[in-house]
Each structure stands twice: as structure tokens, then as C-alpha cells.
Amino acid sequence: MKKIFSIFFSFILVSVQAVYAQDTLEISLRDFIDLGLSNSGQIKYDKTSVDLAENRVSSAKDQRFLPSLNFRSEHALVPGVSSPGNFPEEEIYLDPNAKNDWDKVGVFNRLRITGVQPVFTWGSINKAISAAEEAVKATEFEFQAKKEDMEVRLFELYYSYVLALEIERLLKDAEDKINQIENSLDDAQEEGDDIDETDVYKFKVFKAQFGIQKAEVDESLVFVKQTWEYILRNENGTIYIPSIRYLDPLAVKLSGLDHYQNSAFLNRNELRGISTGKEALMKYIDYQKASNLPGLYLGFTTTFASTPIRPRQPNPFISTPENTFNTAFGITIRQNLNFFQAKTQLDRVKIELRKMDYLSEAAKDGILLEVNQAYQKAAVAEVKVERTDEALLTTKQWLRMEQQDYDFGIGEVKDLIDAMKMELELRLKEKESIFEFNTSMAKLNNAAGIPLELLQNNN
């Protein structure tokens, strides 16, 4: 019976472990960013700008072949025709007394197809297509810039989870040490040892402050988890945790400020988009000039009408719209004679071109300031990581000494608490400094137009 119970318990334990493994998945930074981008409503919204620009290219290409092709049908009830002079049907038009016969009513049907095909337009259609294609490139650069900004925010959110887990472990470690000291104090008081009551109160204050820190970290972790659930759209109840378990500084060294400034001017997608937008406007100016010149077009029309109740008159000088079939082809020249309006439209595009020049200068000023600020934060964060690591090493040695003195009964509780408090603060500060350094480097690379993948590959 005990053997059966053991087998059953083992089966339950394995099943629970399998369910846990199925519902909890580790996710890498790259997969987290990709999944976050695919679920982002903002990214989907921004992508529609690219789709609209591509649609304008298709519209411009549609002007190459039969840009104007129309079909129209007409239907009505019409009376028949009677000839009091008994003229033959093909000669009814000669009867001066012919009249409508409302005793006979029939259905009138007429179908018309008309179309226009450009023959020579001074290349205006190709220039319009070229301008629209350049506009697509400009829109794609703008979209890529917004996408990279979102990647940095997701990068920061990913490492926020790693930071929260690290701090949770640190506080768990510290909690165990606090419990050890508390037990030692209780034992000392029970044994009647001479303990300074001031040290006891200081320890209680420290423990209360520690409880506040732990509560703050717990709430922060809950918030990060909820944010992850929303970003990753966990509709199936899957719990994602970061595959990076420990927060270490990125294996990347800070280069000189000039490197990031030059990289920003060469690689920022905002500047590329402005430059490509200027090219699109210049090509649009060429299109406007070509479209104001006379163009040669081929036109055609086909008409078919049938009204069985009315006779068809074969005489070419007599129009019989109720029964007819004819096709016509011809050449037409189109010229916009509103020269003042055309000039105003051209001037407006030139103003837009000058506006793009000013926008480029303003963007460079803003980007330079952004790079400088990001570089300053990254440089400070790098120094913090180095100095905090040095201070933490010294504090660990101090704490080890105080712990040994206290264990041998020659140390003071106050000194042990001070050392423990300093060590805990520096350990927390170290992780926060690493988090600040990693995110600062991500923001600096983004400001310099350096892809986030390069930062990850160097790690």
C-alpha cells in the first residue's frame, strides 16, 4: 500500500512539474523585444503610414495604362413609332407625320465604354512614380526611428524585471542575516548578557526600514509582472520570465563623444528620412513642371444601344440613339491653361523644400543635444558601476570583520548593523548602477543611430 501511495505521489509531483514547465517560459531579450513590437498598437498605427505611402506608389503606377476607363449603362421605357403614311421602317424618318405610339412600349438599353490612354506626357507619370517611391523610403525611415525608440523602452522594461529579481534575492539574503542577528540578540538577552538597549532599538529601527524596502520591491515586482503580461498579451495564461537571471554590466566600453556624434549624423533614421523627403519633393517638382506641359492622349469610346420596339434607320445622316453601335478612336492634346494656378502650386512645393532644409538643421541641433545628454548619463553610470564595485568590495571586508568579531563576542551589535546596512545599500546601489549603465548605453546607442542588436551582440 505504501509503495502504491509512493508511486501515486511521484506521478502527481511529475505532473505538477510538467504543468509548471508548460505555463512558465523563459524568454530572451531579443524575443521579448520582437514579441513586444508585434503586439504594440503604436507600432501597428505607425506602420499604416508606410502602407499608405506604398498605396500612393500603386496609384501613380495605375496612371500608366488606361488611367481613365469608364462604363455607363442607361435603361428606360420608351414608346414605339407609327407611320400614318405607311412608310417602310427604314424610311420612317421621311414621313412628316410620324409620331410616338404609346400603345406599344418597349425597353431602351444603351451601354457606353470610354477610355483615355496617355501617349506622350513628357515623363510626368514616371516622375510621379519616382517621387512617390522616394516618399515611401522617407516614411520607412520615420517608421524605423519610432520602432527603435520602442525597442529601447522594451529593453529597459526587460532589464527592469531582471533588476527586480536581483533585488528580491538580495533582500532575501539580507533578511536571513537580519534574522540571525535578531536570534543572537534574543539569545543574549535570555542569557542575561550585558547588551546596550540603544543597540537593540537601532536594530529594530533598521529592521523596520528594511521591511519598508522589501514592501517597495515586492510592489515593484508586481507592477513589472503586470506590465509584462500586458506587453506580451498572455491570453493563454503563459507566464514569461527573463532568461537573463543575473544583472551584469554590458560588455561594452564607452567610446569618445565624437564617435557618437558622427554616428548620429550618419545613421539617424530621422535625418535619413528628411534627406529622402527632400529628394521626393525635388522629384515632385519635376513632375509638376512636366504635368504643366501639353500632353498627347489616345481616346476611344464604344456605344451600343438596343430598343427592339423602335426601327433602326440605316441612313448615316439620321441619328438613331435607340438602336446603334459605333466605336470611335482619336488623338487629343491636353493643356492646363491656368498658368497662375500652376505657378502657385509649384511655389508651394518649393516652400516645402525650404522647410525641409530648415527641418534638417533643427533636427541636427536636437540630435546633437540628445547625444550629449545621453553620453553624459552613460559616462556617469559607467563611473558609478566602477566606484560602487570598489566600495562594495571594501564594505564586504568590513562586514566580514564585524561578523567575526561579533561571533567571537568582542564586537558590537551597532558596528555589525552599520556594516550590514552599508553592505546592503551598496549591493542595491550596485545593481541599480548596472541597470542605469545598461539602459543608458542602450539610449546612447539609439541617440547615435547604432542598432540595438550591436549592443546585444557585444554582451
Long-range contacts (C-beta under 8 A, 24 or more apart in sequence): 23-237, 23-238, 23-239, 24-238, 24-239, 24-240, 24-241, 25-238, 25-239, 25-240, 25-241, 26-240, 26-241, 26-242, 26-243, 27-232, 27-240, 27-241, 27-242, 27-243, 28-243, 28-244, 29-155, 29-158, 29-242, 29-243, 29-244, 29-456, 30-453, 30-456, 32-154, 32-158, 32-232, 32-240, 32-242, 33-151, 33-154, 33-155, 33-158, 33-452, 35-231, 35-232, 36-150, 36-154, 36-157, 36-231, 36-232, 37-147, 37-150, 37-151, 37-154, 39-231, 39-232, 39-233, 40-150, 42-146, 42-150, 43-146, 43-147, 43-150, 46-142, 46-143, 46-146, 46-147, 47-143, 49-139, 49-142, 49-143, 50-136, 50-139, 50-140, 50-143, 52-139, 53-132, 53-135, 53-136, 53-138, 53-139, 53-140, 54-136, 56-132, 56-135, 56-136, 57-129, 57-132, 57-133, 57-135, 57-136, 59-132, 60-125, 60-128, 60-129, 60-131, 60-132, 61-129, 63-118, 63-125, 63-128, 64-118, 64-125, 65-117, 66-115, 66-116, 66-117, 67-116, 67-117, 67-118, 68-114, 68-115, 68-116, 69-113, 69-114, 69-115, 69-116, 70-112, 70-113, 70-114, 70-115, 71-111, 71-112, 71-113, 72-111, 72-112, 72-114, 73-109, 73-110, 73-111, 73-112, 74-108, 74-109, 74-110, 74-112, 75-107, 75-108, 75-109, 75-110, 76-107, 76-108, 77-105, 77-106, 77-107, 77-108, 78-105, 78-106, 78-107, 78-108, 78-307, 78-309, 78-310, 78-322, 79-104, 79-105, 79-106, 79-309, 80-104, 80-105, 80-106, 80-309, 80-310, 81-310, 81-311, 89-311, 90-311, 90-312, 90-313, 90-314, 90-315, 92-311, 92-313, 93-313, 93-315, 93-318, 104-309, 105-309, 106-307, 106-308, 106-309, 106-310, 107-307, 107-308, 107-309, 108-305, 108-307, 108-310, 108-322, 109-305, 109-306, 109-307, 110-303, 110-304, 110-305, 110-306, 110-321, 111-303, 111-304, 111-305, 112-301, 112-302, 112-303, 112-304, 113-301, 113-302, 114-299, 114-300, 114-301, 114-302, 115-299, 115-300, 115-301, 116-297, 116-298, 116-299, 116-332, 117-297, 117-298, 117-299, 117-300, 118-295, 118-296, 118-297, 118-298, 119-296, 119-297, 119-298, 119-331, 120-295, 120-296, 121-290, 121-291, 121-293, 121-295, 121-296, 122-290, 122-293, 122-295, 123-290, 124-287, 124-290, 124-291, 124-293, 124-295, 127-283, 127-284, 127-286, 127-287, 127-290, 128-284, 128-287, 128-291, 130-283, 131-280, 131-281, 131-283, 131-284, 131-286, 131-287, 132-280, 134-276, 134-277, 134-279, 134-280, 134-283, 135-277, 135-280, 137-276, 137-280, 138-273, 138-274, 138-276, 138-277, 138-279, 138-280, 139-273, 140-273, 141-269, 141-270, 141-272, 141-273, 141-276, 142-269, 142-270, 142-273, 144-269, 145-268, 145-269, 145-270, 145-273, 148-269, 148-446, 148-451, 148-452, 149-446, 151-446, 151-452, 152-439, 152-442, 152-443, 152-446, 152-452, 154-231, 155-439, 155-442, 155-452, 156-439, 156-442, 157-224, 157-227, 157-228, 157-231, 158-242, 158-244, 159-244, 159-247, 159-435, 159-438, 159-439, 160-224, 160-435, 161-224, 161-225, 161-228, 161-241, 161-242, 162-242, 162-244, 162-245, 162-246, 162-247, 162-435, 163-247, 163-431, 163-432, 163-435, 164-217, 164-220, 164-221, 164-224, 165-221, 165-242, 165-245, 166-246, 166-247, 166-431, 167-217, 167-220, 167-428, 167-431, 168-217, 168-218, 168-221, 170-424, 170-427, 170-428, 170-431, 171-210, 171-213, 171-214, 171-217, 174-210, 174-420, 174-424, 175-210, 175-214, 177-420, 178-206, 178-207, 178-210, 178-420, 181-413, 181-416, 181-417, 181-420, 182-207, 184-406, 185-413, 195-413, 196-412, 196-413, 196-414, 198-414, 199-412, 199-413, 199-414, 199-417, 200-413, 202-413, 202-414, 202-417, 203-413, 203-417, 206-417, 206-421, 210-424, 247-431, 247-434, 247-435, 247-438, 248-434, 249-385, 249-434, 249-437, 249-438, 250-437, 250-438, 250-441, 250-455, 250-458, 250-459, 251-458, 251-459, 252-441, 252-455, 252-458, 252-459, 254-375, 254-378, 254-379, 254-382, 254-441, 257-371, 257-372, 257-375, 259-448, 260-371, 260-374, 260-375, 260-444, 260-447, 260-448, 260-450, 261-368, 261-371, 261-372, 261-448, 263-448, 263-449, 263-450, 264-367, 264-368, 264-370, 264-371, 264-447, 264-448, 264-449, 265-364, 265-367, 266-449, 267-448, 267-449, 267-450, 268-363, 268-367, 268-448, 268-449, 269-449, 270-363, 270-367, 271-360, 271-363, 271-364, 271-367, 274-356, 274-359, 274-360, 274-363, 275-360, 277-356, 278-353, 278-356, 278-357, 278-360, 281-349, 281-352, 281-353, 281-356, 282-353, 284-349, 285-346, 285-349, 285-350, 285-353, 288-342, 288-345, 288-346, 288-349, 289-346, 291-336, 292-336, 292-339, 292-342, 292-346, 293-335, 294-333, 294-334, 294-335, 295-333, 295-334, 295-335, 296-331, 296-332, 296-333, 297-331, 297-332, 297-333, 297-334, 298-329, 298-330, 298-331, 298-332, 299-329, 299-330, 299-331, 299-332, 300-327, 300-328, 300-329, 300-330, 301-327, 301-328, 302-326, 302-327, 302-328, 303-327, 367-447, 370-447, 371-444, 371-447, 371-448, 374-440, 374-443, 374-444, 374-446, 374-447, 374-448, 375-444, 377-436, 377-440, 377-443, 377-444, 378-437, 378-440, 378-441, 378-443, 378-444, 381-433, 381-436, 381-437, 381-440, 381-441, 382-437, 384-429, 384-433, 384-436, 384-437, 385-430, 385-433, 385-434, 385-437, 388-426, 388-429, 388-430, 388-433, 389-430, 391-426, 392-423, 392-426, 392-427, 392-430, 395-419, 395-422, 395-423, 395-426, 396-423, 398-422, 398-423, 399-423
